[in-house]
């Protein structure tokens, strides 16, 4: 079930990006009278934003760097081989 929930989340984020982009493009077309160019451009922006959200979610996360104080404490605890 967890995989299905994650898939639905990704699909809804992708669709939301396209819908928001289309909505913004539609409003720009109505106010500026440049139909259909605003809709086309912002649908592409929405598509790109949706892909970016999905890729950001599925890409591996880099390990977080340990704080300097913790790294110094670990070095102090290790015996030296001299």
Phi and psi in degrees as GROMACS dihedral restraints (atoms count N, CA, C in turn):
[ dihedral_restraints ]
;  ai    aj    ak    al  type     phi  dphi    fc
    3     4     5     6     1   -66.0    20    10
    4     5     6     7     1   -38.8    20    10
    6     7     8     9     1   -64.5    20    10
    7     8     9    10     1   -38.3    20    10
    9    10    11    12     1   -66.9    20    10
   10    11    12    13     1   -39.7    20    10
   12    13    14    15     1   -64.0    20    10
   13    14    15    16     1   -40.9    20    10
   15    16    17    18     1   -66.5    20    10
   16    17    18    19     1   -39.7    20    10
   18    19    20    21     1   -63.8    20    10
   19    20    21    22     1   -41.6    20    10
   21    22    23    24     1   -66.2    20    10
   22    23    24    25     1   -36.2    20    10
   24    25    26    27     1   -63.8    20    10
   25    26    27    28     1   -45.5    20    10
   27    28    29    30     1   -64.4    20    10
   28    29    30    31     1   -41.0    20    10
   30    31    32    33     1   -64.8    20    10
   31    32    33    34     1   -40.3    20    10
   33    34    35    36     1   -70.1    20    10
   34    35    36    37     1   -35.6    20    10
   36    37    38    39     1   -66.1    20    10
   37    38    39    40     1   -39.7    20    10
   39    40    41    42     1   -64.9    20    10
   40    41    42    43     1   -46.9    20    10
   42    43    44    45     1   -65.2    20    10
   43    44    45    46     1   -37.1    20    10
   45    46    47    48     1   -63.7    20    10
   46    47    48    49     1   -39.3    20    10
   48    49    50    51     1   -61.1    20    10
   49    50    51    52     1   -42.7    20    10
   51    52    53    54     1   -68.2    20    10
   52    53    54    55     1   -42.3    20    10
   54    55    56    57     1   -65.3    20    10
   55    56    57    58     1   -44.1    20    10
   57    58    59    60     1   -64.6    20    10
   58    59    60    61     1   -43.9    20    10
   60    61    62    63     1   -60.9    20    10
   61    62    63    64     1   -43.3    20    10
   63    64    65    66     1   -64.1    20    10
   64    65    66    67     1   -39.4    20    10
   66    67    68    69     1   -64.4    20    10
   67    68    69    70     1   -43.4    20    10
   69    70    71    72     1   -64.5    20    10
   70    71    72    73     1   -43.9    20    10
   72    73    74    75     1   -62.0    20    10
   73    74    75    76     1   -40.5    20    10
   75    76    77    78     1   -63.0    20    10
   76    77    78    79     1   -44.4    20    10
   78    79    80    81     1   -65.0    20    10
   79    80    81    82     1   -39.2    20    10
   81    82    83    84     1   -64.9    20    10
   82    83    84    85     1   -41.2    20    10
   84    85    86    87     1   -61.3    20    10
   85    86    87    88     1   -42.4    20    10
   87    88    89    90     1   -67.6    20    10
   88    89    90    91     1   -40.6    20    10
   90    91    92    93     1   -80.5    20    10
   91    92    93    94     1   -36.1    20    10
   93    94    95    96     1   -95.0    20    10
   94    95    96    97     1   -14.6    20    10
   96    97    98    99     1    67.9    20    10
   97    98    99   100     1    36.4    20    10
   99   100   101   102     1  -113.4    20    10
  100   101   102   103     1    26.3    20    10
  102   103   104   105     1   -54.5    20    10
  103   104   105   106     1   141.4    20    10
  105   106   107   108     1  -100.4    20    10
  106   107   108   109     1    17.8    20    10
  108   109   110   111     1   -67.7    20    10
  109   110   111   112     1   -40.1    20    10
  111   112   113   114     1   -63.0    20    10
  112   113   114   115     1   -42.4    20    10
  114   115   116   117     1   -63.2    20    10
  115   116   117   118     1   -44.6    20    10
  117   118   119   120     1   -63.3    20    10
  118   119   120   121     1   -47.3    20    10
  120   121   122   123     1   -64.2    20    10
  121   122   123   124     1   -46.1    20    10
  123   124   125   126     1   -76.6    20    10
  124   125   126   127     1   -23.2    20    10
  126   127   128   129     1   -65.0    20    10
  127   128   129   130     1   -39.5    20    10
  129   130   131   132     1   -66.0    20    10
  130   131   132   133     1   -40.5    20    10
  132   133   134   135     1   -62.1    20    10
  133   134   135   136     1   -42.0    20    10
  135   136   137   138     1   -64.0    20    10
  136   137   138   139     1   -39.8    20    10
  138   139   140   141     1   -62.8    20    10
  139   140   141   142     1   -44.9    20    10
  141   142   143   144     1   -64.2    20    10
  142   143   144   145     1   -40.5    20    10
  144   145   146   147     1   -65.2    20    10
  145   146   147   148     1   -39.3    20    10
  147   148   149   150     1   -63.5    20    10
  148   149   150   151     1   -43.9    20    10
  150   151   152   153     1   -63.9    20    10
  151   152   153   154     1   -41.1    20    10
  153   154   155   156     1   -61.7    20    10
  154   155   156   157     1   -42.9    20    10
  156   157   158   159     1   -62.5    20    10
  157   158   159   160     1   -43.5    20    10
  159   160   161   162     1   -65.5    20    10
  160   161   162   163     1   -46.2    20    10
  162   163   164   165     1   -64.4    20    10
  163   164   165   166     1   -37.0    20    10
  165   166   167   168     1   -64.8    20    10
  166   167   168   169     1   -34.5    20    10
  168   169   170   171     1   -75.3    20    10
  169   170   171   172     1   -38.1    20    10
  171   172   173   174     1   -91.1    20    10
  172   173   174   175     1   -12.4    20    10
  174   175   176   177     1   -74.9    20    10
  175   176   177   178     1   148.3    20    10
  177   178   179   180     1   -66.2    20    10
  178   179   180   181     1   142.0    20    10
  180   181   182   183     1   -84.6    20    10
  181   182   183   184     1   133.7    20    10
  183   184   185   186     1   -70.0    20    10
  184   185   186   187     1   147.3    20    10
  186   187   188   189     1   -65.3    20    10
  187   188   189   190     1   143.2    20    10
  189   190   191   192     1   -77.6    20    10
  190   191   192   193     1   143.6    20    10
  192   193   194   195     1   -74.0    20    10
  193   194   195   196     1   139.3    20    10
  195   196   197   198     1   -72.5    20    10
  196   197   198   199     1   142.1    20    10
  198   199   200   201     1   -59.4    20    10
  199   200   201   202     1   150.9    20    10
  201   202   203   204     1   -61.0    20    10
  202   203   204   205     1   -37.8    20    10
  204   205   206   207     1   -63.4    20    10
  205   206   207   208     1   -39.9    20    10
  207   208   209   210     1   -66.8    20    10
  208   209   210   211     1   -41.3    20    10
  210   211   212   213     1   -64.7    20    10
  211   212   213   214     1   -40.2    20    10
  213   214   215   216     1   -64.9    20    10
  214   215   216   217     1   -40.0    20    10
  216   217   218   219     1   -65.7    20    10
  217   218   219   220     1   -38.8    20    10
  219   220   221   222     1   -66.6    20    10
  220   221   222   223     1   -38.1    20    10
  222   223   224   225     1   -66.6    20    10
  223   224   225   226     1   -36.3    20    10
  225   226   227   228     1   -69.0    20    10
  226   227   228   229     1   -30.9    20    10
  228   229   230   231     1   -77.7    20    10
  229   230   231   232     1   -26.3    20    10
  231   232   233   234     1   -77.5    20    10
  232   233   234   235     1   131.5    20    10
  234   235   236   237     1   -73.5    20    10
  235   236   237   238     1   147.5    20    10
  237   238   239   240     1   -85.4    20    10
  238   239   240   241     1   144.5    20    10
  240   241   242   243     1   -96.5    20    10
  241   242   243   244     1    88.4    20    10
